[in-house]
């Protein structure tokens, strides 16, 4: 029987945890994408109500209410699928983070639970921005293809 050192046990434990990292990255992206996408679907189900909300409830800075409604709804319908797929992962996470920040601050009657939701989504989007979308993403697959075909990483000269 082989005696293992503490370092060997810790190393094996870390490798076991790292095995699940891509699944965790994907779960984060899917969780946030679902919340935003469902909100966008709700907005297009009753467009008159959405326009009324943007005109009377939401205080989106610098934009006329109708334009804010179109842009906000578009963001909620376009960004989530890209986030879920991990295509343009860091850029999409940053765009969604900014959108989330504007959404959380432009509704004056947001509840404490709503603030906590937006904080959680913001933290998860920040993690995706700083960490990247992970190995279960189109970004990763495209990067592997590019390295295999061209022998270098995107951005290398």
Residue pairs with C-beta under 8 A, 6 or more apart in sequence:
21 134
21 135
22 134
22 135
22 136
23 136
24 134
25 86
25 128
25 131
25 132
25 133
25 134
25 135
25 136
25 137
26 86
26 134
26 136
26 137
28 124
28 127
28 128
29 83
29 84
29 86
29 89
29 128
29 133
29 134
29 137
30 84
31 124
32 80
32 83
32 96
32 121
32 124
32 125
32 128
33 79
33 80
33 81
33 83
33 84
34 80
35 117
35 121
36 75
36 76
36 79
36 80
36 83
36 96
36 99
36 100
36 121
37 76
37 77
37 80
37 81
39 76
40 73
40 75
40 76
40 77
40 80
41 77
43 50
43 69
43 72
43 73
43 76
44 50
44 73
44 77
50 69
50 73
51 65
51 66
51 69
53 69
54 60
54 65
54 66
54 68
54 69
54 72
55 65
55 66
57 107
57 108
57 109
58 65
58 68
58 106
58 107
59 106
59 107
59 108
60 68
60 72
60 102
60 106
61 102
61 106
63 71
72 99
72 103
75 95
75 96
75 99
76 99
79 92
79 95
79 96
79 99
80 96
82 88
82 92
83 89
83 92
83 93
83 96
83 128
83 133
85 137
85 138
86 133
86 134
86 136
86 137
86 138
86 139
86 140
87 137
87 138
87 139
88 139
89 128
89 132
89 133
89 134
89 137
89 139
90 128
90 129
90 132
90 133
93 125
93 126
93 128
93 129
93 133
94 125
94 129
96 125
97 122
97 125
97 126
97 129
100 118
100 121
100 122
100 125
101 118
101 122
103 118
104 110
104 114
104 115
104 118
104 119
104 122
107 114
110 118
132 139
133 139
133 140
134 140
143 153
143 154
146 152
146 153
146 154
147 153
